[in-house]
Amino acid sequence: MGKFYYFFRTSTEQNNFVNFGIIHIILLLIAFFGSLLIIKSKKESRLFEVFTGSILLVQQLTLYLWYFVGNYNFIREGLPLFHCRIAILMLAIGLIFKKDFICKMGSYWGMFGSISALIFLGLDPFSFPHITQFSYFIGHILLLWGSVYLLFVKKIGMSKDDFKKILITTNLYHIVIFFVDRTINANYAYMKSSPIGIGNNLNPFLYGFIVMMIFNIVLSIEYIIINKKEDSSVEEFYEVA
């Protein structure tokens, strides 16, 4: 029982996880080769969709329950307002209930968000083992795999109208979170400070604008790459025919 309480403890300490240490590299390799295997298989699987969505949903609900029950910075850190947390919830709901636009939104946010989070770690101040560490890596790795599956295997694609809606939603989200962060002294969506320390000395509005532009650029690049891939597939089909 003591180990159970230790795993879910809320007393902070020094985080002993080494960035780009052996465990971090192993986890990155698992994420990379898992993604490669999904792409190479080119096989749609309803079992994979339901399993991935269910695990992501359980992972998120467990994390929020821990923040709430443990009363650990629930308002400032425990709300589902980070990019990846929102993407995970959208991906989970989209995969389980076959919601097309939610899948698109979740995968486009999730691709960039999961890769960034797995490289530039944002772990809570707890030493291993702890619920937040397991939740962080399970959530982000499955978010990456789910996004890869939807974009490269299921090929959900994205129309110009979809892309416009996602850009508008993303920018409105960032504007709202910019003011939410300053109201409750939080750093959701990293709209208050950078996780890697770059740009933190800039004017807050300029910094927020740069964050928004980075996301707009990344989403645009993803849109171009995915649609170019689809166009190439169509051209190859007609050439063979």
C-alpha atoms as a printed R data frame, in Angstrom:
    type eleno elety resid chain resno       x      y       z
1   ATOM     1    CA   MET     A     1   0.000  0.000   0.000
2   ATOM     2    CA   GLY     A     2   2.924  2.278   0.750
3   ATOM     3    CA   LYS     A     3   4.225  1.897  -2.814
4   ATOM     4    CA   PHE     A     4   0.796  2.840  -4.161
5   ATOM     5    CA   TYR     A     5   0.722  6.087  -2.172
6   ATOM     6    CA   TYR     A     6   4.340  6.783  -3.116
7   ATOM     7    CA   PHE     A     7   3.481  6.446  -6.815
8   ATOM     8    CA   PHE     A     8   0.662  9.011  -6.428
9   ATOM     9    CA   ARG     A     9   2.443 11.331  -3.965
10  ATOM    10    CA   THR     A    10   2.083 15.119  -4.209
11  ATOM    11    CA   SER     A    11   5.121 16.225  -2.185
12  ATOM    12    CA   THR     A    12   7.531 17.755  -4.696
13  ATOM    13    CA   GLU     A    13  11.222 16.928  -4.979
14  ATOM    14    CA   GLN     A    14  14.019 17.103  -7.518
15  ATOM    15    CA   ASN     A    15  13.167 15.512 -10.846
16  ATOM    16    CA   ASN     A    16  15.863 12.891 -11.481
17  ATOM    17    CA   PHE     A    17  14.955 12.162 -15.114
18  ATOM    18    CA   VAL     A    18  17.987 12.834 -17.350
19  ATOM    19    CA   ASN     A    19  17.220 14.581 -20.636
20  ATOM    20    CA   PHE     A    20  18.705 12.526 -23.481
21  ATOM    21    CA   GLY     A    21  19.901  9.969 -20.969
22  ATOM    22    CA   ILE     A    22  19.620  6.263 -21.734
23  ATOM    23    CA   ILE     A    23  15.938  5.985 -20.679
24  ATOM    24    CA   HIS     A    24  14.977  9.101 -22.629
25  ATOM    25    CA   ILE     A    25  16.727  7.811 -25.761
26  ATOM    26    CA   ILE     A    26  15.047  4.387 -25.410
27  ATOM    27    CA   LEU     A    27  11.635  6.069 -25.161
28  ATOM    28    CA   LEU     A    28  12.401  8.220 -28.217
29  ATOM    29    CA   LEU     A    29  13.395  5.102 -30.164
30  ATOM    30    CA   ILE     A    30  10.170  3.352 -29.100
31  ATOM    31    CA   ALA     A    31   8.169  6.365 -30.289
32  ATOM    32    CA   PHE     A    32  10.095  6.554 -33.598
33  ATOM    33    CA   PHE     A    33  10.106  2.862 -34.513
34  ATOM    34    CA   GLY     A    34   6.492  2.471 -33.395
35  ATOM    35    CA   SER     A    35   5.549  5.292 -35.768
36  ATOM    36    CA   LEU     A    36   7.616  3.727 -38.555
37  ATOM    37    CA   LEU     A    37   5.934  0.354 -38.018
38  ATOM    38    CA   ILE     A    38   2.475  1.949 -38.206
39  ATOM    39    CA   ILE     A    39   3.351  3.702 -41.470
40  ATOM    40    CA   LYS     A    40   4.916  0.588 -43.006
41  ATOM    41    CA   SER     A    41   1.956 -1.630 -42.094
42  ATOM    42    CA   LYS     A    42  -0.461  0.588 -44.056
43  ATOM    43    CA   LYS     A    43  -3.246 -1.339 -42.350
44  ATOM    44    CA   GLU     A    44  -6.375  0.208 -40.882
45  ATOM    45    CA   SER     A    45  -7.461 -1.413 -37.634
46  ATOM    46    CA   ARG     A    46 -10.595 -0.652 -35.653
47  ATOM    47    CA   LEU     A    47  -9.033 -2.509 -32.726
48  ATOM    48    CA   PHE     A    48  -6.026 -0.159 -32.795
49  ATOM    49    CA   GLU     A    49  -8.343  2.863 -32.916
50  ATOM    50    CA   VAL     A    50 -10.473  1.796 -29.941
51  ATOM    51    CA   PHE     A    51  -7.479  0.572 -27.916
52  ATOM    52    CA   THR     A    52  -5.434  3.752 -28.478
53  ATOM    53    CA   GLY     A    53  -8.407  6.016 -27.837
54  ATOM    54    CA   SER     A    54  -9.366  4.152 -24.655
55  ATOM    55    CA   ILE     A    55  -5.832  4.181 -23.202
56  ATOM    56    CA   LEU     A    56  -5.494  7.904 -23.945
57  ATOM    57    CA   LEU     A    57  -8.834  8.616 -22.299
58  ATOM    58    CA   VAL     A    58  -7.967  6.591 -19.180
59  ATOM    59    CA   GLN     A    59  -4.527  8.224 -19.027
60  ATOM    60    CA   GLN     A    60  -5.998 11.728 -19.117
61  ATOM    61    CA   LEU     A    61  -8.802 11.052 -16.643
62  ATOM    62    CA   THR     A    62  -6.363  9.426 -14.209
63  ATOM    63    CA   LEU     A    63  -4.066 12.456 -14.440
64  ATOM    64    CA   TYR     A    64  -6.885 14.956 -13.822
65  ATOM    65    CA   LEU     A    65  -8.175 12.873 -10.919
66  ATOM    66    CA   TRP     A    66  -4.683 12.909  -9.377
67  ATOM    67    CA   TYR     A    67  -4.435 16.703  -9.722
68  ATOM    68    CA   PHE     A    68  -7.895 17.162  -8.207
69  ATOM    69    CA   VAL     A    69  -7.793 14.613  -5.363
70  ATOM    70    CA   GLY     A    70  -4.204 15.461  -4.452
71  ATOM    71    CA   ASN     A    71  -4.998 19.189  -4.681
72  ATOM    72    CA   TYR     A    72  -1.753 19.653  -6.582
73  ATOM    73    CA   ASN     A    73  -1.899 22.978  -8.473
74  ATOM    74    CA   PHE     A    74  -5.206 21.864  -9.988
75  ATOM    75    CA   ILE     A    75  -6.135 25.274 -11.419
76  ATOM    76    CA   ARG     A    76  -2.684 26.371 -12.561
77  ATOM    77    CA   GLU     A    77  -1.473 23.025 -13.977
78  ATOM    78    CA   GLY     A    78  -4.201 20.389 -13.765
79  ATOM    79    CA   LEU     A    79  -6.742 21.638 -16.306
80  ATOM    80    CA   PRO     A    80  -6.960 20.190 -19.844
81  ATOM    81    CA   LEU     A    81  -5.712 23.410 -21.434
82  ATOM    82    CA   PHE     A    82  -2.280 22.425 -22.787
83  ATOM    83    CA   HIS     A    83  -2.043 21.730 -26.519
84  ATOM    84    CA   CYS     A    84  -1.241 18.052 -26.075
85  ATOM    85    CA   ARG     A    85  -3.903 17.430 -23.430
86  ATOM    86    CA   ILE     A    86  -6.551 18.892 -25.718
87  ATOM    87    CA   ALA     A    87  -5.144 16.949 -28.685
88  ATOM    88    CA   ILE     A    88  -5.158 13.709 -26.642
89  ATOM    89    CA   LEU     A    89  -8.799 14.184 -25.646
90  ATOM    90    CA   MET     A    90  -9.812 15.022 -29.223
91  ATOM    91    CA   LEU     A    91  -7.889 12.048 -30.590
92  ATOM    92    CA   ALA     A    92  -9.386  9.710 -27.976
93  ATOM    93    CA   ILE     A    93 -12.962 10.847 -28.655
94  ATOM    94    CA   GLY     A    94 -12.389 10.935 -32.411
95  ATOM    95    CA   LEU     A    95 -10.916  7.430 -32.572
96  ATOM    96    CA   ILE     A    96 -13.473  5.804 -30.290
97  ATOM    97    CA   PHE     A    97 -16.570  7.467 -31.725
98  ATOM    98    CA   LYS     A    98 -15.361  7.956 -35.331
99  ATOM    99    CA   LYS     A    99 -15.626 11.751 -35.288
100 ATOM   100    CA   ASP     A   100 -13.868 12.878 -38.462
101 ATOM   101    CA   PHE     A   101 -13.169 16.577 -37.809
102 ATOM   102    CA   ILE     A   102 -12.162 15.953 -34.184
103 ATOM   103    CA   CYS     A   103  -9.660 13.350 -35.460
104 ATOM   104    CA   LYS     A   104  -8.249 15.891 -37.907
105 ATOM   105    CA   MET     A   105  -7.927 18.575 -35.236
106 ATOM   106    CA   GLY     A   106  -6.375 16.173 -32.741
107 ATOM   107    CA   SER     A   107  -3.888 14.684 -35.209
108 ATOM   108    CA   TYR     A   108  -2.712 18.026 -36.596
109 ATOM   109    CA   TRP     A   109  -2.149 19.427 -33.113
110 ATOM   110    CA   GLY     A   110  -0.916 16.070 -31.872
111 ATOM   111    CA   MET     A   111   1.788 15.493 -34.468
112 ATOM   112    CA   PHE     A   112   3.709 18.665 -33.667
113 ATOM   113    CA   GLY     A   113   2.810 18.692 -29.980
114 ATOM   114    CA   SER     A   114   3.851 15.107 -29.248
115 ATOM   115    CA   ILE     A   115   7.185 15.356 -31.061
116 ATOM   116    CA   SER     A   116   8.017 18.639 -29.303
117 ATOM   117    CA   ALA     A   117   7.009 17.270 -25.895
118 ATOM   118    CA   LEU     A   118   9.032 14.066 -26.314
119 ATOM   119    CA   ILE     A   119  12.170 16.002 -27.278
120 ATOM   120    CA   PHE     A   120  11.804 19.018 -24.977
121 ATOM   121    CA   LEU     A   121  10.565 17.424 -21.768
122 ATOM   122    CA   GLY     A   122   8.210 19.219 -19.414
123 ATOM   123    CA   LEU     A   123   8.080 16.815 -16.484
124 ATOM   124    CA   ASP     A   124   6.706 17.687 -13.061
125 ATOM   125    CA   PRO     A   125   9.104 17.938 -10.070
126 ATOM   126    CA   PHE     A   126   8.944 14.324  -8.917
127 ATOM   127    CA   SER     A   127  11.557 11.565  -8.949
128 ATOM   128    CA   PHE     A   128  10.901  8.211 -10.606
129 ATOM   129    CA   PRO     A   129   8.546  6.378 -10.273
130 ATOM   130    CA   HIS     A   130   5.575  8.760 -10.345
131 ATOM   131    CA   ILE     A   131   2.151  8.953 -11.983
132 ATOM   132    CA   THR     A   132   3.040 12.145 -13.885
133 ATOM   133    CA   GLN     A   133   6.041 10.552 -15.600
134 ATOM   134    CA   PHE     A   134   4.120  7.477 -16.743
135 ATOM   135    CA   SER     A   135   1.211  9.675 -17.832
136 ATOM   136    CA   TYR     A   136   3.522 12.037 -19.729
137 ATOM   137    CA   PHE     A   137   5.252  9.394 -21.845
138 ATOM   138    CA   ILE     A   138   2.246  7.106 -22.352
139 ATOM   139    CA   GLY     A   139   0.120 10.076 -23.385
140 ATOM   140    CA   HIS     A   140   2.611 11.662 -25.774
141 ATOM   141    CA   ILE     A   141   3.825  8.429 -27.390
142 ATOM   142    CA   LEU     A   142   0.270  7.213 -28.032
143 ATOM   143    CA   LEU     A   143  -0.689 10.694 -29.225
144 ATOM   144    CA   LEU     A   144   2.133 10.482 -31.763
145 ATOM   145    CA   TRP     A   145   1.169  6.958 -32.849
146 ATOM   146    CA   GLY     A   146  -2.502  7.908 -33.134
147 ATOM   147    CA   SER     A   147  -1.657 11.003 -35.195
148 ATOM   148    CA   VAL     A   148   0.664  9.026 -37.479
149 ATOM   149    CA   TYR     A   149  -2.011  6.370 -37.953
150 ATOM   150    CA   LEU     A   150  -4.695  8.908 -38.881
151 ATOM   151    CA   LEU     A   151  -2.518 10.986 -41.198
152 ATOM   152    CA   PHE     A   152  -0.437  8.303 -42.927
153 ATOM   153    CA   VAL     A   153  -2.505  5.109 -42.717
154 ATOM   154    CA   LYS     A   154  -6.135  6.196 -42.518
155 ATOM   155    CA   LYS     A   155  -5.193  9.287 -44.564
156 ATOM   156    CA   ILE     A   156  -7.944 11.450 -43.170
157 ATOM   157    CA   GLY     A   157  -6.501 14.405 -45.098
158 ATOM   158    CA   MET     A   158  -7.829 17.926 -44.748
159 ATOM   159    CA   SER     A   159  -9.846 20.158 -47.042
160 ATOM   160    CA   LYS     A   160  -9.242 23.909 -47.342
161 ATOM   161    CA   ASP     A   161 -12.396 24.473 -45.311
162 ATOM   162    CA   ASP     A   162 -11.172 22.117 -42.558
163 ATOM   163    CA   PHE     A   163  -7.787 23.840 -42.515
164 ATOM   164    CA   LYS     A   164  -9.402 27.266 -42.234
165 ATOM   165    CA   LYS     A   165 -11.544 26.107 -39.297
166 ATOM   166    CA   ILE     A   166  -8.508 24.637 -37.531
167 ATOM   167    CA   LEU     A   167  -6.455 27.827 -38.011
168 ATOM   168    CA   ILE     A   168  -9.290 29.987 -36.664
169 ATOM   169    CA   THR     A   169  -9.881 27.641 -33.705
170 ATOM   170    CA   THR     A   170  -6.149 27.463 -32.923
171 ATOM   171    CA   ASN     A   171  -5.667 31.237 -32.954
172 ATOM   172    CA   LEU     A   172  -8.781 31.877 -30.856
173 ATOM   173    CA   TYR     A   173  -7.558 29.239 -28.395
174 ATOM   174    CA   HIS     A   174  -4.172 30.966 -28.073
175 ATOM   175    CA   ILE     A   175  -5.763 34.394 -27.565
176 ATOM   176    CA   VAL     A   176  -8.042 33.081 -24.809
177 ATOM   177    CA   ILE     A   177  -5.241 31.151 -23.105
178 ATOM   178    CA   PHE     A   178  -2.959 34.210 -23.244
179 ATOM   179    CA   PHE     A   179  -5.355 36.057 -20.924
180 ATOM   180    CA   VAL     A   180  -6.254 32.964 -18.861
181 ATOM   181    CA   ASP     A   181  -2.561 32.448 -18.022
182 ATOM   182    CA   ARG     A   182  -2.226 35.982 -16.759
183 ATOM   183    CA   THR     A   183  -5.439 35.782 -14.769
184 ATOM   184    CA   ILE     A   184  -4.617 32.583 -12.866
185 ATOM   185    CA   ASN     A   185  -0.791 32.854 -13.049
186 ATOM   186    CA   ALA     A   186  -0.454 29.704 -15.173
187 ATOM   187    CA   ASN     A   187   1.502 28.782 -18.290
188 ATOM   188    CA   TYR     A   188  -0.982 26.783 -20.346
189 ATOM   189    CA   ALA     A   189  -0.021 26.450 -24.030
190 ATOM   190    CA   TYR     A   190   3.283 28.075 -22.984
191 ATOM   191    CA   MET     A   191   1.714 31.442 -23.744
192 ATOM   192    CA   LYS     A   192   3.455 33.009 -20.759
193 ATOM   193    CA   SER     A   193   6.958 31.543 -20.985
194 ATOM   194    CA   SER     A   194   8.873 29.122 -23.180
195 ATOM   195    CA   PRO     A   195   9.662 25.603 -21.900
196 ATOM   196    CA   ILE     A   196  13.164 25.959 -23.368
197 ATOM   197    CA   GLY     A   197  13.777 29.512 -22.127
198 ATOM   198    CA   ILE     A   198  13.903 31.193 -25.547
199 ATOM   199    CA   GLY     A   199  11.997 34.479 -25.862
200 ATOM   200    CA   ASN     A   200  11.115 34.833 -22.198
201 ATOM   201    CA   ASN     A   201  12.583 38.357 -22.066
202 ATOM   202    CA   LEU     A   202  10.384 39.617 -24.881
203 ATOM   203    CA   ASN     A   203   7.337 41.814 -24.463
204 ATOM   204    CA   PRO     A   204   4.473 39.476 -23.377
205 ATOM   205    CA   PHE     A   205   2.279 40.410 -26.364
206 ATOM   206    CA   LEU     A   206   5.160 39.991 -28.815
207 ATOM   207    CA   TYR     A   207   6.049 36.630 -27.272
208 ATOM   208    CA   GLY     A   208   2.416 35.490 -27.466
209 ATOM   209    CA   PHE     A   209   2.201 36.588 -31.099
210 ATOM   210    CA   ILE     A   210   5.358 34.618 -31.953
211 ATOM   211    CA   VAL     A   211   3.934 31.467 -30.333
212 ATOM   212    CA   MET     A   212   0.767 31.868 -32.393
213 ATOM   213    CA   MET     A   213   2.742 32.364 -35.607
214 ATOM   214    CA   ILE     A   214   4.886 29.290 -34.920
215 ATOM   215    CA   PHE     A   215   1.748 27.176 -34.642
216 ATOM   216    CA   ASN     A   216   0.259 28.723 -37.785
217 ATOM   217    CA   ILE     A   217   3.438 27.957 -39.719
218 ATOM   218    CA   VAL     A   218   3.686 24.385 -38.415
219 ATOM   219    CA   LEU     A   219   0.021 23.660 -39.183
220 ATOM   220    CA   SER     A   220   0.464 25.128 -42.672
221 ATOM   221    CA   ILE     A   221   3.522 22.943 -43.310
222 ATOM   222    CA   GLU     A   222   1.621 19.855 -42.118
223 ATOM   223    CA   TYR     A   223  -1.308 20.761 -44.375
224 ATOM   224    CA   ILE     A   224   0.946 21.201 -47.418
225 ATOM   225    CA   ILE     A   225   2.886 17.967 -46.796
226 ATOM   226    CA   ILE     A   226  -0.207 15.828 -46.192
227 ATOM   227    CA   ASN     A   227  -2.098 17.214 -49.186
228 ATOM   228    CA   LYS     A   228   0.936 16.937 -51.462
229 ATOM   229    CA   LYS     A   229   1.268 13.306 -50.396
230 ATOM   230    CA   GLU     A   230  -2.388 12.717 -51.255
231 ATOM   231    CA   ASP     A   231  -2.013 14.427 -54.652
232 ATOM   232    CA   SER     A   232   0.988 12.210 -55.430
233 ATOM   233    CA   SER     A   233  -1.018  9.093 -54.524
234 ATOM   234    CA   VAL     A   234  -3.822 10.154 -56.875
235 ATOM   235    CA   GLU     A   235  -1.382 10.814 -59.724
236 ATOM   236    CA   GLU     A   236   0.261  7.397 -59.229
237 ATOM   237    CA   PHE     A   237  -3.165  5.727 -59.300
238 ATOM   238    CA   TYR     A   238  -4.092  7.286 -62.640
239 ATOM   239    CA   GLU     A   239  -0.669  6.532 -64.127
240 ATOM   240    CA   VAL     A   240  -1.056  2.851 -63.226
241 ATOM   241    CA   ALA     A   241  -4.634  2.785 -64.491
